């Protein structure tokens, strides 16, 4: 092999190595972008659930006041259909109310039931892994690895804690 062929061979290898590094860099950048998009989507889901809760709690509290502060409140909440954009009625629900006018909860099961009533979907049917727990007289809804939504029935507050 002469020096000219050796030089051409080295140039070819170098060119192939540079091309491979550029492609690898582009793939890595796309992967990072994809992971960020997934994280943003998960955060957006939590934000939308929190907004739904706040909206539904405001309706429940307003109805409790309008109906002269009953201990049990029977209501029919509405929710916007994701596909059609129309308001659709949820099932009629019966809520035990506190003296302050917020739905009462005293167990894990009641936290799960309240989620279903406020969001209009079963807790286990969500895209993210969501668990409900009754701790410190509050409902804790944990979106694993993303956030925890905490419902305080004494004050009617829904707060978020990002993980």
PyMOL commands that set and color helices and strands:
alter all, ss='L'
color gray80, all
select helices_A, chain A and resi 3-66+108-119+123-125
alter helices_A, ss='H'
color red, helices_A
select strands_A, chain A and resi 72-80+87-96+130-135+138-143+147-152+157-162
alter strands_A, ss='S'
color yellow, strands_A
deselect
rebuild
show_as cartoon
